[in-house]
Amino acid sequence: MLRYIYAEELNDYPKLRDTMFRDRATQFKERLKWDVNVDAQGYERDEYDALNPLYVVWIMPNGSHGGSMRVLPTTERVMVNDHFADVIGHEIQSEHIWETTRFCLSPDLTEDSVQVSAALMLAGCQIGISQGLESMIAIFDPRMVRVYRRLGWPPQILGSVGEGRDKICAGAWTFDQQTLERMAQQARIPVVLSELWYARSMGVQNRIAA
């Protein structure tokens, strides 16, 4: 299932917190060889985790982390402005544009990885529609474009820098009900269930008819 959790709430879910940050260390430090910090607990965390971001987390049946991504509004400090402004050519600051980072799948994932990836993208669309956003932006390896296209929701490319293996891209996803329904089909999650998970996690009035 999907859950939306602010950083300040993570200590209420210790198993989920521990496995998420340790899975991030496995993916980004060990597998991808990124220059990231891993602490004595085995957590991969950075300065953006201290800004009370919203985490979208796929929770496995045993309560541990299956996959996740981190979301922050661009009115806060975000990676695209602090480290990758040259990719787009300018800074982005808008309450209607949020950034997503740290897309991660657990190495111990028990479900279909494509389905879980689609579920996380569904959650991004759910956030966009529910928050009235214009778009969600991210920095990614250009090889990810094929993955996004295969999942049925490729981004608009905003810019790129570098060549070959060093090339990075910036992209934006926009939101509408048709996209939400398409991603729900890819994730094999009914739209009504996606809305329910969001409403329960975020404490908003449930829009689903009884």
N, C-alpha and C positions, 0 to 999 in steps of 0.2 A: 504494500500500500504506500501511497504518497503522504508525506507530512511536511508541513511548512513550519519551520522553527527559527525564531530569532536567536542570535548568539546568546543573549542574556537568559534564554530558557534552556540552554543545552545541559546545564548541570542537573536538570530534572530528568534527563535521559542519559545516565552515565555510560551504559553499554553502547548506545547509539553514538554518543560523543566520542568515546574512545576508539571505536572501530572506524568511524568516519575519518578522524585525523590520522590514524595509523594506515588506513587504506590510501589516503592521500600521499603519505610518505612512500608507500610501496610504489604507487603509480608514478609520481612526479620525480622523486629522488632516485629510487632504485631502477625503475624500468625506463623512464624517459631521460634520466640523467640531467634533470634541470638543476640549476644552481639555487636550491631552496634549503631552508634551515629545518632540521629535525631535532627536536629537543630530547631531553633525557627520558621522557615518557614514550618516545617514538612517534610524537605528533609532528605533522607538517602543518605549521601555522605561520601566518605573516601579519603585517601591520593592519591589513584590511579585515582580518578576523576580529580585531579589537574595536571595529567601528559598528558593532551590533548589526552585521548583515543578516539578511534572511537566507536561510538554507532550505533548499528543496531536497528532501531525502526520500529515497526508496527504502522502505524498511522490510527486511526479510522476515519470514515467519518466526525466527528465533529472536527477533528484536534487534538484530545487528544491522549495520549499514550495508546496503546493497549497491547504492549509487547516489550521487548527489551533485549539486551545483550551488554556487554562492551568488547572491544578487544584492546589488547596492544601487541606489539612485545616483545619478551623476551630479547631483547637488552636493554629494559627499566627495571625499577623496576617492578616486577610482584609478585602477591600473592604466586604463586607456589614456587618461590625462597625465598621470605621473610618469609613465614609462614609454608610452606608445603614441604620443600626440603626433609624431612625425608620420605615422602610418596613414592617418586621416588628413593631416595637414593643419589641424586646428583642435583646440580643446572643445569638449562637449559638456555643457552644464545646463540641464533642464530637468524639472521635476517630472516631465513626461517621457524621459529617456533613462532607462536603467542599464546597468552593466551586469553581465553574467560572467563568472570566472570559475576556475577549479572544477570543471566537469570531470567527474571521477566515477569509475565503476570498480566495485570490490573484486579482488582476485578470488574471493570465496563466494561470489554470486551464485546462487542456486537456481535462479530463473534465467530465461532466455535474455542474453545481453542486448539484443536488438530491441526486444520489447521494453526492457528497462530504459534504454536510451530514448526510445520513443515516448515513454512515460514521463521522463524528465523534460523533454521538449514540450509535451502536452502541458506540463506544469508551468513552463515558461509562458505558454500561450494563455493559460488560465490566469496567471498573474497579470499579464498585459491587458487582457479584457477586463478583469475585475478591478484593476487599478486605473483604468482609463489611460493607459500608456500609448505613446506614439510608436515607440520601438524599444527593442532590447538590443544592445550592442555587445560584441565580443571580439577578442583577438584570438586567432587560431592558425594552425598549420594549414596551408592550402589543400593538403590531402584530405582534410576534414570536409571540404566542400562536397566531395563525392559521397561521404557518409550522410551529410545533411540532405543531399538530393535523394539518396536512396530511402531515407526516412520520410521524404515527402514534404520537406520544408527547408529549401535552401535559402541562405541569406542573400540580401543585396550586398555586393562587395563595395565597400567604401574607399578602399585603398590598400596598397601593399608596399612592402619594402624588402630589399634583399633579393637574392637569387638562389636557386637550387634548394638545398636542404636548409639554408638559412633564411629562406623567404617566410615572411609572416603576413597575414591578411587581417583586415578589420571588416566586419560585416554587421548588418542590421537585419533584425527580423521584425516585421509588422504583424498586426493581429486583426483577426476577424473571426466571425462565428464559423465560417466555412473551414478555415484552417484548424480551428479547435476541433471540429467534427472529424476532419481528416486525420489529425494526430491521435485523437481518441480511438479511431479505427485501427491505426497502426499499432497503438499500445494495447489494444484489446481491452480498453477500459471505457465503459459507457460514459457519455458526457455528463449525465446526471450524477454519476458516482464521482467524477472529477470535481464537479461543483460542490458536492457534499464534503469531500475531503478538504477542499479549500476553505469552505465555510466553517467547518469544525476547527480546523487548525488556526484560522485567523480570527475567530470569535466574531464573525460577521453574521448578520441575520440570514438564515437559510432561505435561499430563493426557490427551493424545491417544494412543490406542492405536496402536502401530506396525502 
